[in-house]
Amino acid sequence: MRRCLSRAVFLMGMVSLGCASYSPPPPVASPEYLLRLESEADRGVQVSAVVLSDEESKRAFGANLARKGIQPIWLEVQNQEPQDYLLMLNSIDPQYFSPSEVAWTTRGFGEAGGDERIRFFLDQHIPLVIEKNSTGRGFVYTHRDPGGKAFGVSLVGDRDLRRFEFVQEVPGLKMDWMHVDFEDQYEPNEIRDLDLNGLRSYLEELPCCVLGGDQETAGDPLNIVVLGNGLHVLAVFVRQGWDMTETMNKGSVWRTIQSSVFGVKYRTSPVSPLYVFGRPQDVALQKTRGSVDRRNHLRLWRAPVTFQGEDVWVGQISRDIGVKLSSKTVVTHKIDPLIDEARFSLLMDMAVSQSLGRVGFVKGVGVSGGAAPRKNYTLDAYYTDGLRLVVFTSDSVVALDKIDWVDWEIPPGTGGYMATPVAPQE
């Protein structure tokens, strides 16, 4: 009898839930998130954008989008030119969510009136065509990035492409770069602007390697240099699937352990601090596979020099291929000993992004061959041709066949630096 009554109550609840209809949240005249609005302009086109936090998203849409991994970006595109522009949503997020997808994913249990919910999310979406002499406003539904987000906005006109880059803090988790005061990092008289020959000399004279956690022992080689305006270089990486990393704390370390043990993907897992210029990395990014055990990751430090007014970021890149025990840190990642492969993968990423204006190689790392490999801070052996990759980012779109090569050094080719076969590594 009790079971029958319970079943009857359950069925009545289902009927009640099935009759529930969707009620959109009341509109807000001036949402608080608009106070963080940032704008970029190019001739007669201006793009303004702001990324919503989890709580702001919940209030704006009356649904917990963050729980479904969805993060809205509010955009305004002012087009004061005599041509229409098509907004390329995949430039903002290659796997963006459609309005209907968001509506269906966030619907309540037993909720009726799906069309009303879809219509609401569609009405909030920015128009895909920004007509001449008009302004388009609305949301784009992207994947959730806690703490900070870097993204680009591309607009295609009649044989014309406009591209805008944004790097924004999001209330919530803290990323590495948020702890750096870039404005006061150097005194104005400390920064030297270099010409091409001066840049080459400066990069060749840098130390071979980063320093490890003890700030004394040499670690991974300083094998990459990125030239570009401020933190906007991050957007170039993000377009190619790189993620910014969280600050290392108890929560992020625990999530890293879970990712390693259970094979859960953790896109923003922290990286350990390494040192150049007497400080830990200013920026860290990574590309993870199934878990944090296997990933490409890089660290960047802003140097006290510029090239024709653009920032110079020196850095280190390597590929993690697994985990191992370490006398330095108990457990650590095992890097690919053929470390130049990760450097080459970055070159391919930058080229495909169509943001690579010029590329060159300089000396400075020093050859580490098969007969005498060097070791990083956690005692992984590595082999390298001894060169640093130097990439010059471009604000304009650059096709693969239009990339300029700087007449500096020429890499010897894959494996050319290995005089003897690689010995098995424990």
C-alpha positions as a Markdown table, in Angstrom:
| # | Residue | x | y | z |
|---|---|---|---|---|
| 1 | Met | 0.0 | 0.0 | 0.0 |
| 2 | Arg | 2.8 | 2.4 | 0.9 |
| 3 | Arg | 4.6 | 1.6 | -2.3 |
| 4 | Cys | 1.4 | 2.3 | -4.3 |
| 5 | Leu | 1.0 | 5.7 | -2.5 |
| 6 | Ser | 4.6 | 6.6 | -3.2 |
| 7 | Arg | 4.2 | 5.7 | -6.9 |
| 8 | Ala | 1.1 | 7.8 | -7.1 |
| 9 | Val | 2.8 | 10.8 | -5.5 |
| 10 | Phe | 5.7 | 10.4 | -7.9 |
| 11 | Leu | 3.4 | 10.3 | -10.9 |
| 12 | Met | 1.5 | 13.3 | -9.7 |
| 13 | Gly | 4.8 | 15.2 | -9.3 |
| 14 | Met | 5.7 | 14.2 | -12.9 |
| 15 | Val | 2.4 | 15.6 | -14.1 |
| 16 | Ser | 3.0 | 18.8 | -12.1 |
| 17 | Leu | 6.6 | 19.2 | -13.4 |
| 18 | Gly | 5.4 | 18.5 | -17.0 |
| 19 | Cys | 3.1 | 21.4 | -16.7 |
| 20 | Ala | 5.8 | 23.8 | -15.6 |
| 21 | Ser | 6.6 | 26.6 | -18.0 |
| 22 | Tyr | 9.7 | 28.7 | -18.5 |
| 23 | Ser | 9.8 | 32.2 | -17.1 |
| 24 | Pro | 12.7 | 34.3 | -18.3 |
| 25 | Pro | 14.5 | 36.5 | -15.7 |
| 26 | Pro | 13.4 | 40.1 | -15.6 |
| 27 | Pro | 15.7 | 42.4 | -17.7 |
| 28 | Val | 18.2 | 44.6 | -15.9 |
| 29 | Ala | 18.7 | 48.1 | -17.2 |
| 30 | Ser | 22.5 | 48.4 | -16.4 |
| 31 | Pro | 24.0 | 45.1 | -15.4 |
| 32 | Glu | 27.1 | 45.4 | -13.2 |
| 33 | Tyr | 29.3 | 43.4 | -15.6 |
| 34 | Leu | 29.1 | 46.2 | -18.1 |
| 35 | Leu | 31.4 | 48.2 | -15.8 |
| 36 | Arg | 34.2 | 45.8 | -16.9 |
| 37 | Leu | 33.6 | 46.4 | -20.6 |
| 38 | Glu | 36.7 | 46.7 | -22.7 |
| 39 | Ser | 36.9 | 48.1 | -26.2 |
| 40 | Glu | 39.2 | 47.8 | -29.2 |
| 41 | Ala | 38.8 | 49.9 | -32.4 |
| 42 | Asp | 40.1 | 49.6 | -36.0 |
| 43 | Arg | 39.1 | 52.5 | -38.2 |
| 44 | Gly | 35.3 | 52.6 | -38.4 |
| 45 | Val | 34.7 | 49.4 | -36.4 |
| 46 | Gln | 34.7 | 49.2 | -32.6 |
| 47 | Val | 34.3 | 46.0 | -30.6 |
| 48 | Ser | 33.4 | 46.0 | -26.9 |
| 49 | Ala | 33.4 | 42.8 | -24.8 |
| 50 | Val | 33.1 | 41.5 | -21.3 |
| 51 | Val | 33.1 | 37.9 | -20.0 |
| 52 | Leu | 30.5 | 37.1 | -17.4 |
| 53 | Ser | 31.3 | 35.4 | -14.1 |
| 54 | Asp | 29.3 | 32.3 | -13.0 |
| 55 | Glu | 27.1 | 34.3 | -10.7 |
| 56 | Glu | 26.5 | 37.1 | -13.3 |
| 57 | Ser | 25.6 | 34.5 | -15.8 |
| 58 | Lys | 23.1 | 32.8 | -13.4 |
| 59 | Arg | 21.4 | 36.2 | -12.7 |
| 60 | Ala | 21.3 | 37.2 | -16.4 |
| 61 | Phe | 19.8 | 34.0 | -17.7 |
| 62 | Gly | 18.0 | 32.5 | -14.7 |
| 63 | Ala | 19.9 | 29.2 | -15.1 |
| 64 | Asn | 23.2 | 27.8 | -13.9 |
| 65 | Leu | 25.1 | 27.9 | -17.2 |
| 66 | Ala | 28.4 | 27.4 | -15.5 |
| 67 | Arg | 27.4 | 23.9 | -14.3 |
| 68 | Lys | 27.0 | 22.9 | -17.9 |
| 69 | Gly | 30.4 | 24.4 | -18.8 |
| 70 | Ile | 28.9 | 27.4 | -20.6 |
| 71 | Gln | 30.3 | 31.0 | -20.3 |
| 72 | Pro | 28.5 | 33.9 | -22.0 |
| 73 | Ile | 30.5 | 36.8 | -23.5 |
| 74 | Trp | 28.6 | 40.1 | -24.0 |
| 75 | Leu | 29.6 | 41.8 | -27.2 |
| 76 | Glu | 28.8 | 45.1 | -28.9 |
| 77 | Val | 30.0 | 45.8 | -32.4 |
| 78 | Gln | 29.7 | 49.3 | -33.8 |
| 79 | Asn | 30.1 | 49.4 | -37.5 |
| 80 | Gln | 30.4 | 52.9 | -38.9 |
| 81 | Glu | 31.6 | 51.7 | -42.3 |
| 82 | Pro | 29.8 | 51.4 | -45.6 |
| 83 | Gln | 29.9 | 47.6 | -45.7 |
| 84 | Asp | 28.4 | 44.7 | -43.8 |
| 85 | Tyr | 30.5 | 42.5 | -41.6 |
| 86 | Leu | 30.0 | 38.8 | -40.7 |
| 87 | Leu | 30.8 | 37.9 | -37.1 |
| 88 | Met | 32.9 | 34.7 | -37.1 |
| 89 | Leu | 31.8 | 33.0 | -33.9 |
| 90 | Asn | 34.4 | 30.3 | -34.2 |
| 91 | Ser | 37.1 | 33.0 | -33.8 |
| 92 | Ile | 35.7 | 33.6 | -30.3 |
| 93 | Asp | 35.4 | 29.9 | -29.5 |
| 94 | Pro | 35.9 | 27.1 | -32.1 |
| 95 | Gln | 33.3 | 25.0 | -30.2 |
| 96 | Tyr | 30.8 | 27.7 | -29.2 |
| 97 | Phe | 27.3 | 26.7 | -28.1 |
| 98 | Ser | 24.2 | 27.6 | -30.2 |
| 99 | Pro | 21.3 | 29.3 | -28.5 |
| 100 | Ser | 19.1 | 26.2 | -28.8 |
| 101 | Glu | 21.8 | 24.0 | -27.4 |
| 102 | Val | 22.1 | 26.2 | -24.3 |
| 103 | Ala | 18.4 | 26.4 | -23.9 |
| 104 | Trp | 17.9 | 22.6 | -24.1 |
| 105 | Thr | 21.0 | 21.8 | -21.9 |
| 106 | Thr | 19.8 | 24.1 | -19.1 |
| 107 | Arg | 16.1 | 23.3 | -19.1 |
| 108 | Gly | 14.4 | 22.3 | -15.8 |
| 109 | Phe | 13.4 | 18.7 | -15.1 |
| 110 | Gly | 9.9 | 18.1 | -16.7 |
| 111 | Glu | 9.8 | 21.7 | -18.0 |
| 112 | Ala | 7.4 | 22.4 | -20.7 |
| 113 | Gly | 7.5 | 25.3 | -23.2 |
| 114 | Gly | 10.9 | 24.6 | -24.7 |
| 115 | Asp | 10.2 | 26.9 | -27.6 |
| 116 | Glu | 9.9 | 29.9 | -25.1 |
| 117 | Arg | 13.3 | 29.1 | -23.6 |
| 118 | Ile | 14.9 | 28.7 | -27.0 |
| 119 | Arg | 13.4 | 32.0 | -28.1 |
| 120 | Phe | 14.7 | 33.7 | -25.0 |
| 121 | Phe | 18.3 | 32.5 | -25.6 |
| 122 | Leu | 18.1 | 33.4 | -29.3 |
| 123 | Asp | 16.9 | 36.9 | -28.5 |
| 124 | Gln | 19.9 | 37.4 | -26.2 |
| 125 | His | 22.3 | 36.3 | -29.0 |
| 126 | Ile | 24.3 | 38.9 | -31.0 |
| 127 | Pro | 23.3 | 39.1 | -34.7 |
| 128 | Leu | 25.7 | 37.3 | -37.0 |
| 129 | Val | 25.7 | 40.1 | -39.6 |
| 130 | Ile | 26.5 | 43.6 | -38.4 |
| 131 | Glu | 25.1 | 45.8 | -41.1 |
| 132 | Lys | 26.7 | 48.9 | -42.4 |
| 133 | Asn | 26.3 | 52.0 | -40.2 |
| 134 | Ser | 24.7 | 50.0 | -37.4 |
| 135 | Thr | 25.5 | 48.4 | -34.0 |
| 136 | Gly | 25.0 | 44.8 | -33.0 |
| 137 | Arg | 24.7 | 43.7 | -29.4 |
| 138 | Gly | 24.2 | 40.5 | -27.6 |
| 139 | Phe | 25.8 | 37.3 | -26.1 |
| 140 | Val | 28.0 | 34.6 | -27.5 |
| 141 | Tyr | 27.9 | 31.3 | -25.6 |
| 142 | Thr | 31.4 | 29.9 | -25.1 |
| 143 | His | 33.1 | 27.2 | -23.1 |
| 144 | Arg | 33.7 | 28.1 | -19.5 |
| 145 | Asp | 37.2 | 29.4 | -18.5 |
| 146 | Pro | 37.5 | 30.0 | -14.8 |
| 147 | Gly | 39.5 | 33.0 | -13.6 |
| 148 | Gly | 40.5 | 34.5 | -16.9 |
| 149 | Lys | 39.8 | 34.3 | -20.6 |
| 150 | Ala | 41.7 | 35.2 | -23.8 |
| 151 | Phe | 39.7 | 35.3 | -27.1 |
| 152 | Gly | 39.6 | 36.9 | -30.5 |
| 153 | Val | 36.8 | 38.5 | -32.4 |
| 154 | Ser | 37.0 | 38.3 | -36.2 |
| 155 | Leu | 34.8 | 40.3 | -38.6 |
| 156 | Val | 34.7 | 39.5 | -42.3 |
| 157 | Gly | 33.7 | 42.1 | -44.8 |
| 158 | Asp | 34.0 | 42.5 | -48.6 |
| 159 | Arg | 37.6 | 41.3 | -49.0 |
| 160 | Asp | 38.4 | 42.7 | -45.6 |
| 161 | Leu | 39.1 | 41.0 | -42.3 |
| 162 | Arg | 39.1 | 42.8 | -38.9 |
| 163 | Arg | 40.5 | 41.0 | -35.9 |
| 164 | Phe | 40.3 | 42.1 | -32.3 |
| 165 | Glu | 42.0 | 40.5 | -29.3 |
| 166 | Phe | 40.9 | 40.5 | -25.6 |
| 167 | Val | 42.4 | 39.1 | -22.4 |
| 168 | Gln | 40.1 | 39.6 | -19.4 |
| 169 | Glu | 40.0 | 38.6 | -15.8 |
| 170 | Val | 36.8 | 36.8 | -14.7 |
| 171 | Pro | 35.7 | 37.0 | -11.0 |
| 172 | Gly | 36.5 | 33.6 | -9.5 |
| 173 | Leu | 39.7 | 31.6 | -9.8 |
| 174 | Lys | 43.1 | 33.3 | -10.1 |
| 175 | Met | 45.4 | 32.7 | -13.1 |
| 176 | Asp | 49.2 | 33.1 | -12.9 |
| 177 | Trp | 49.3 | 36.3 | -14.9 |
| 178 | Met | 46.8 | 38.0 | -12.7 |
| 179 | His | 49.4 | 38.3 | -9.9 |
| 180 | Val | 51.9 | 40.2 | -12.1 |
| 181 | Asp | 51.9 | 44.0 | -12.1 |
| 182 | Phe | 53.0 | 44.5 | -15.7 |
| 183 | Glu | 52.8 | 48.3 | -15.5 |
| 184 | Asp | 55.3 | 48.5 | -12.7 |
| 185 | Gln | 57.3 | 45.5 | -13.5 |
| 186 | Tyr | 60.2 | 47.6 | -14.9 |
| 187 | Glu | 61.1 | 51.2 | -14.5 |
| 188 | Pro | 60.8 | 53.2 | -17.8 |
| 189 | Asn | 64.5 | 53.8 | -18.0 |
| 190 | Glu | 65.2 | 50.0 | -17.6 |
| 191 | Ile | 63.6 | 49.1 | -20.9 |
| 192 | Arg | 65.7 | 49.4 | -24.1 |
| 193 | Asp | 64.2 | 49.4 | -27.5 |
| 194 | Leu | 66.3 | 47.3 | -29.9 |
| 195 | Asp | 66.7 | 47.0 | -33.7 |
| 196 | Leu | 66.9 | 43.6 | -35.4 |
| 197 | Asn | 70.7 | 43.2 | -34.9 |
| 198 | Gly | 70.4 | 44.4 | -31.2 |
| 199 | Leu | 67.6 | 41.9 | -30.7 |
| 200 | Arg | 69.6 | 39.0 | -32.0 |
| 201 | Ser | 72.6 | 39.9 | -29.8 |
| 202 | Tyr | 70.4 | 40.3 | -26.7 |
| 203 | Leu | 68.7 | 36.9 | -27.2 |
| 204 | Glu | 72.0 | 35.1 | -27.8 |
| 205 | Glu | 73.4 | 36.5 | -24.6 |
| 206 | Leu | 70.6 | 35.3 | -22.3 |
| 207 | Pro | 71.2 | 32.4 | -20.0 |
| 208 | Cys | 70.9 | 28.9 | -21.5 |
| 209 | Cys | 68.2 | 27.8 | -19.2 |
| 210 | Val | 65.6 | 28.7 | -16.5 |
| 211 | Leu | 66.4 | 28.1 | -12.9 |
| 212 | Gly | 64.6 | 25.4 | -10.9 |
| 213 | Gly | 62.7 | 25.8 | -7.7 |
| 214 | Asp | 65.8 | 26.4 | -5.6 |
| 215 | Gln | 66.6 | 29.3 | -7.9 |
| 216 | Glu | 70.1 | 28.0 | -8.4 |
| 217 | Thr | 70.0 | 24.8 | -10.4 |
| 218 | Ala | 69.7 | 25.1 | -14.2 |
| 219 | Gly | 66.4 | 23.6 | -15.5 |
| 220 | Asp | 64.8 | 23.4 | -18.9 |
| 221 | Pro | 66.3 | 25.4 | -21.8 |
| 222 | Leu | 65.1 | 28.9 | -22.7 |
| 223 | Asn | 64.1 | 27.9 | -26.2 |
| 224 | Ile | 61.3 | 30.2 | -27.4 |
| 225 | Val | 60.9 | 34.0 | -27.8 |
| 226 | Val | 57.5 | 35.6 | -28.6 |
| 227 | Leu | 57.2 | 39.2 | -29.8 |
| 228 | Gly | 53.9 | 40.9 | -29.5 |
| 229 | Asn | 51.8 | 43.6 | -27.8 |
| 230 | Gly | 51.3 | 43.0 | -24.1 |
| 231 | Leu | 49.0 | 40.2 | -22.9 |
| 232 | His | 47.2 | 40.2 | -26.2 |
| 233 | Val | 49.7 | 37.6 | -27.4 |
| 234 | Leu | 47.7 | 35.2 | -25.2 |
| 235 | Ala | 44.8 | 35.4 | -27.5 |
| 236 | Val | 46.9 | 34.0 | -30.3 |
| 237 | Phe | 47.7 | 30.9 | -28.3 |
| 238 | Val | 44.1 | 30.4 | -27.1 |
| 239 | Arg | 42.8 | 30.4 | -30.7 |
| 240 | Gln | 45.1 | 27.4 | -31.2 |
| 241 | Gly | 43.7 | 25.5 | -28.2 |
| 242 | Trp | 46.1 | 26.6 | -25.4 |
| 243 | Asp | 44.7 | 27.3 | -22.0 |
| 244 | Met | 45.9 | 29.6 | -19.3 |
| 245 | Thr | 47.0 | 28.0 | -16.0 |
| 246 | Glu | 45.6 | 28.6 | -12.5 |
| 247 | Thr | 47.7 | 29.7 | -9.5 |
| 248 | Met | 49.1 | 26.8 | -7.5 |
| 249 | Asn | 47.1 | 26.3 | -4.3 |
| 250 | Lys | 45.5 | 23.4 | -2.3 |
| 251 | Gly | 42.4 | 23.3 | -4.5 |
| 252 | Ser | 44.3 | 23.3 | -7.9 |
| 253 | Val | 46.8 | 20.8 | -6.6 |
| 254 | Trp | 44.0 | 18.4 | -5.5 |
| 255 | Arg | 42.3 | 18.8 | -8.9 |
| 256 | Thr | 45.7 | 18.0 | -10.6 |
| 257 | Ile | 46.0 | 14.8 | -8.6 |
| 258 | Gln | 42.5 | 13.8 | -9.5 |
| 259 | Ser | 43.2 | 14.4 | -13.2 |
| 260 | Ser | 46.3 | 12.3 | -13.0 |
| 261 | Val | 44.8 | 9.4 | -11.1 |
| 262 | Phe | 41.4 | 9.2 | -12.7 |
| 263 | Gly | 42.3 | 10.5 | -16.2 |
| 264 | Val | 40.0 | 13.5 | -16.0 |
| 265 | Lys | 40.9 | 16.4 | -18.3 |
| 266 | Tyr | 41.9 | 19.5 | -16.4 |
| 267 | Arg | 42.5 | 22.3 | -18.9 |
| 268 | Thr | 43.8 | 25.0 | -16.4 |
| 269 | Ser | 45.9 | 22.9 | -14.1 |
| 270 | Pro | 48.8 | 24.8 | -12.5 |
| 271 | Val | 52.5 | 24.4 | -13.5 |
| 272 | Ser | 55.4 | 24.7 | -11.0 |
| 273 | Pro | 57.3 | 27.9 | -10.8 |
| 274 | Leu | 60.6 | 28.2 | -12.7 |
| 275 | Tyr | 62.8 | 31.3 | -12.6 |
| 276 | Val | 64.2 | 33.9 | -15.1 |
| 277 | Phe | 65.1 | 37.5 | -14.3 |
| 278 | Gly | 64.9 | 36.6 | -10.6 |
| 279 | Arg | 61.2 | 35.8 | -10.7 |
| 280 | Pro | 58.8 | 33.0 | -11.5 |
| 281 | Gln | 57.0 | 32.9 | -14.9 |
| 282 | Asp | 54.7 | 35.8 | -15.8 |
| 283 | Val | 52.5 | 33.7 | -17.9 |
| 284 | Ala | 52.0 | 29.9 | -18.3 |
| 285 | Leu | 49.9 | 28.1 | -20.9 |
| 286 | Gln | 49.2 | 24.5 | -21.7 |
| 287 | Lys | 47.6 | 22.0 | -24.1 |
| 288 | Thr | 46.3 | 18.9 | -22.2 |
| 289 | Arg | 45.3 | 15.6 | -23.6 |
| 290 | Gly | 43.2 | 13.2 | -21.6 |
| 291 | Ser | 44.8 | 14.2 | -18.3 |
| 292 | Val | 47.5 | 16.5 | -17.0 |
| 293 | Asp | 50.0 | 13.6 | -17.3 |
| 294 | Arg | 50.4 | 14.4 | -21.0 |
| 295 | Arg | 50.5 | 18.0 | -22.2 |
| 296 | Asn | 52.5 | 20.6 | -24.0 |
| 297 | His | 53.2 | 23.5 | -21.6 |
| 298 | Leu | 55.1 | 26.8 | -21.8 |
| 299 | Arg | 56.2 | 29.6 | -19.5 |
| 300 | Leu | 56.9 | 33.2 | -20.6 |
| 301 | Trp | 58.7 | 36.1 | -18.9 |
| 302 | Arg | 58.5 | 39.7 | -20.2 |
| 303 | Ala | 62.1 | 40.9 | -20.9 |
| 304 | Pro | 63.3 | 44.4 | -20.1 |
| 305 | Val | 63.6 | 45.1 | -23.8 |
| 306 | Thr | 61.3 | 45.9 | -26.7 |
| 307 | Phe | 61.6 | 45.5 | -30.4 |
| 308 | Gln | 60.2 | 48.4 | -32.4 |
| 309 | Gly | 58.0 | 49.1 | -29.4 |
| 310 | Glu | 56.6 | 45.6 | -29.0 |
| 311 | Asp | 57.1 | 43.5 | -25.9 |
| 312 | Val | 59.7 | 40.7 | -26.0 |
| 313 | Trp | 58.7 | 37.5 | -24.1 |
| 314 | Val | 61.4 | 34.9 | -23.5 |
| 315 | Gly | 60.3 | 31.4 | -22.5 |
| 316 | Gln | 60.5 | 27.7 | -22.2 |
| 317 | Ile | 58.4 | 25.0 | -23.9 |
| 318 | Ser | 58.4 | 21.2 | -23.4 |
| 319 | Arg | 56.1 | 18.3 | -23.8 |
| 320 | Asp | 55.1 | 16.2 | -20.8 |
| 321 | Ile | 54.8 | 12.5 | -21.8 |
| 322 | Gly | 54.0 | 11.0 | -18.3 |
| 323 | Val | 54.7 | 11.2 | -14.6 |
| 324 | Lys | 57.6 | 9.8 | -12.5 |
| 325 | Leu | 59.0 | 9.9 | -9.0 |
| 326 | Ser | 61.6 | 12.7 | -8.4 |
| 327 | Ser | 64.1 | 13.3 | -5.6 |
| 328 | Lys | 63.4 | 17.1 | -6.1 |
| 329 | Thr | 59.6 | 17.2 | -5.9 |
| 330 | Val | 58.5 | 13.6 | -5.0 |
| 331 | Val | 56.3 | 13.3 | -8.1 |
| 332 | Thr | 56.8 | 15.3 | -11.3 |
| 333 | His | 56.2 | 15.1 | -15.1 |
| 334 | Lys | 58.5 | 13.3 | -17.5 |
| 335 | Ile | 59.4 | 15.5 | -20.4 |
| 336 | Asp | 60.0 | 14.4 | -24.0 |
| 337 | Pro | 63.8 | 14.2 | -24.2 |
| 338 | Leu | 63.7 | 15.4 | -27.8 |
| 339 | Ile | 62.8 | 18.8 | -26.5 |
| 340 | Asp | 63.0 | 20.6 | -29.9 |
| 341 | Glu | 59.8 | 18.8 | -31.0 |
| 342 | Ala | 57.8 | 20.9 | -28.6 |
| 343 | Arg | 59.5 | 24.0 | -30.0 |
| 344 | Phe | 58.6 | 22.9 | -33.5 |
| 345 | Ser | 54.9 | 22.3 | -32.5 |
| 346 | Leu | 54.7 | 25.9 | -31.3 |
| 347 | Leu | 56.0 | 27.1 | -34.6 |
| 348 | Met | 53.3 | 25.1 | -36.4 |
| 349 | Asp | 50.6 | 26.5 | -34.1 |
| 350 | Met | 51.7 | 30.1 | -34.7 |
| 351 | Ala | 51.8 | 29.6 | -38.4 |
| 352 | Val | 48.3 | 28.0 | -38.6 |
| 353 | Ser | 46.9 | 30.8 | -36.4 |
| 354 | Gln | 47.8 | 33.2 | -39.3 |
| 355 | Ser | 49.2 | 35.6 | -36.7 |
| 356 | Leu | 52.9 | 34.8 | -37.5 |
| 357 | Gly | 54.6 | 37.7 | -39.4 |
| 358 | Arg | 58.2 | 36.6 | -39.2 |
| 359 | Val | 60.2 | 33.8 | -37.7 |
| 360 | Gly | 63.9 | 33.2 | -37.0 |
| 361 | Phe | 66.3 | 31.1 | -34.9 |
| 362 | Val | 69.2 | 32.3 | -32.7 |
| 363 | Lys | 71.9 | 30.6 | -30.7 |
| 364 | Gly | 71.9 | 30.7 | -26.9 |
| 365 | Val | 70.8 | 27.4 | -25.5 |
| 366 | Gly | 73.9 | 25.4 | -26.5 |
| 367 | Val | 73.9 | 22.0 | -28.2 |
| 368 | Ser | 73.0 | 19.0 | -26.0 |
| 369 | Gly | 73.9 | 15.9 | -28.1 |
| 370 | Gly | 73.4 | 12.2 | -27.7 |
| 371 | Ala | 76.9 | 11.7 | -26.2 |
| 372 | Ala | 76.4 | 14.3 | -23.5 |
| 373 | Pro | 72.8 | 15.2 | -22.8 |
| 374 | Arg | 72.0 | 17.9 | -20.3 |
| 375 | Lys | 69.4 | 17.5 | -17.5 |
| 376 | Asn | 66.6 | 19.7 | -16.3 |
| 377 | Tyr | 65.8 | 20.5 | -12.7 |
| 378 | Thr | 64.0 | 17.2 | -12.1 |
| 379 | Leu | 66.9 | 15.3 | -13.7 |
| 380 | Asp | 65.3 | 14.5 | -17.0 |
| 381 | Ala | 67.8 | 14.2 | -19.8 |
| 382 | Tyr | 67.1 | 16.3 | -22.9 |
| 383 | Tyr | 68.6 | 16.8 | -26.4 |
| 384 | Thr | 68.6 | 20.0 | -28.4 |
| 385 | Asp | 70.2 | 21.6 | -31.4 |
| 386 | Gly | 70.9 | 24.6 | -29.1 |
| 387 | Leu | 68.7 | 27.2 | -30.9 |
| 388 | Arg | 65.9 | 29.5 | -29.8 |
| 389 | Leu | 62.8 | 29.9 | -31.8 |
| 390 | Val | 61.8 | 33.6 | -32.3 |
| 391 | Val | 58.3 | 34.3 | -33.5 |
| 392 | Phe | 57.1 | 37.8 | -34.4 |
| 393 | Thr | 53.3 | 38.0 | -34.0 |
| 394 | Ser | 51.3 | 40.1 | -36.4 |
| 395 | Asp | 48.0 | 42.0 | -35.8 |
| 396 | Ser | 47.2 | 41.4 | -39.5 |
| 397 | Val | 46.3 | 38.1 | -41.0 |
| 398 | Val | 49.3 | 36.4 | -42.5 |
| 399 | Ala | 49.0 | 33.5 | -44.9 |
| 400 | Leu | 51.4 | 30.6 | -44.6 |
| 401 | Asp | 53.2 | 31.6 | -47.9 |
| 402 | Lys | 53.6 | 35.2 | -46.7 |
| 403 | Ile | 55.5 | 34.5 | -43.5 |
| 404 | Asp | 59.0 | 36.2 | -43.6 |
| 405 | Trp | 62.1 | 34.3 | -42.4 |
| 406 | Val | 64.8 | 36.2 | -40.7 |
| 407 | Asp | 68.3 | 35.3 | -42.0 |
| 408 | Trp | 69.8 | 34.2 | -38.7 |
| 409 | Glu | 70.5 | 30.5 | -37.8 |
| 410 | Ile | 69.1 | 27.4 | -39.6 |
| 411 | Pro | 68.1 | 24.4 | -37.5 |
| 412 | Pro | 70.0 | 21.2 | -38.6 |
| 413 | Gly | 66.9 | 19.1 | -39.0 |
| 414 | Thr | 65.1 | 16.5 | -36.9 |
| 415 | Gly | 67.6 | 14.5 | -34.9 |
| 416 | Gly | 70.6 | 16.3 | -36.4 |
| 417 | Tyr | 72.0 | 17.1 | -33.0 |
| 418 | Met | 72.0 | 13.5 | -31.8 |
| 419 | Ala | 75.5 | 12.2 | -32.5 |
| 420 | Thr | 74.6 | 8.8 | -30.9 |
| 421 | Pro | 71.4 | 7.0 | -30.3 |
| 422 | Val | 69.3 | 8.0 | -27.3 |
| 423 | Ala | 69.9 | 5.8 | -24.3 |
| 424 | Pro | 66.8 | 4.4 | -22.5 |
| 425 | Gln | 65.8 | 6.7 | -19.7 |
| 426 | Glu | 64.6 | 5.4 | -16.4 |
